[in-house]
C-alpha cells in the first residue's frame, strides 16, 4: 500500500507540538537562583570574649575530647538517630514538592487508546417488525498535549519557591544532626560525671568507715563518747545514701544515649570512664561573619526568606493574564485495519487566555499574605543571626569562667585534703575533738563533688561552643594534653 504524503493539517499539528515542547524545555532551563547576601544585622568585627580571631578547622568535633567511645557513639547517632531520619524524610517530601512545582514548566503530554463495540436495537430505527439490530466497532489511538505559557515567570517563581524550601529542609537536617551530636555528648559527659561522683562517694564511704572504726576504738577506752560514734555513723549513712541517685543517673543517661543512637537500651553497652581523662580542645571561633556560612540554621532561615520573596513575586504576577495552548491528534476508525491510515487522522488546536477581572479581593489577599510571610521570614533570619552571635559569646564566656573555676576549685580540694589529713592525725593523737573532724570531712566531700560538677560544666561549655559555631569542618585541630 503506498504511503500518503503528509497533509497540511498534519504539518501544522507537528509544528504546534514541537513549539510546545521547545517552550517547555526553554522555561525549564531558566538560570538557577542564589541565596541572599544582604538583610543581615550589623555584625561586630570580632567576638568580645575571644582572645584570638583565627579560625579553627574542626572535623568530627566529638573526636577532639579524646574518647573513642564518644566518637563511636557520635557515628552511631549520625547513622541511626530517628530524628535525623525523619528530617531526611522531610527532605524527600520537599524535593518531591519541588519536582511537582517544576513540572508546570513543561508541557503535559498524554496518550490514549480506545476500542469499543456498540450494539444498537432495531426498535430505535423502526416502529414495526422486523427489528434488525446493528453492531458497530470503534477504534482510536491519540496523543494530546497542553502547555501554559509562562510569559511572566510566575510558574518559574513558584518552582524556585519549592526548590528553596527543599534546600532549607537539607539545612534543617544538618541543624538536627548537630543538635543530636551535642545532646549525645552532653549526656555522655553527664554519665562520666555521675561515675566520677560515685567513685568519690565510695572512696569517701571507705574513709568515713575507717574514721568510724577509730572513733569506736576510742569509745571503748573512754576517750570518745557514744555521741561521737553516732555522729560519724551519720556521716557514713549520708554518703551511702548518695549512691542510689548516682546509680540512677548513670542508668538513665545510658538509656537516653541509646535512644539518640536509634537502639534499645538493652542493646547498648557503655564503659564510660572519667572526666579527668578527657582532652581539652583549643578552639578559635574566627570572625562573626563566618557564622553566616557555617551555621545550618542561619542557612535554612536564609533560604526560607528566598522562598518567601519568590512567593511574593509570584503573587504579584498572578494579576497578569495566563495563556494555555492545547493540541491533540488521533487516529479513529470503525475498522482496525484502517486505524493508521492518513485518512483516519483527527486533530484539534486550541489557545485560551484567562485574565482576572473581579475575584472579590482574593488575589490581593494572597499578595498580602505572601508579603507578611516575607517580613516574618526576614525578621526570623535576622534573629537567627543575632542568636548565633549570642550563643558563641555565651559559650566563650562559659569556657573562660569554668576553666578559672576549675583551677580555683582544684585548689580548694587540695587544701581540704591537706586539712583532712592533718585532722585525722590530730584525732589519733587526741588533740582535737570529733566535731572538728566531721566538719573537715564534710568540707572535703563537698569540694571534691563540686570539682566534678565544674569539670562537667567546662566540657559542656565546649559542646555549646562547637554547636554555636556550626561544627563539622574538614581539617582536624590541635588539642591540649589530657588533664592530670
Helices and strands as residue ranges (DSSP letters): H 8-28, G 61-65, H 68-80, H 82-103, E 108-120, G 122-124, E 134-149, H 154-221, H 226-260, G 265-267, G 275-277, G 288-290, H 291-294, H 296-317, E 322-333, G 336-338, G 342-344, E 345-354, H 362-429, H 434-469
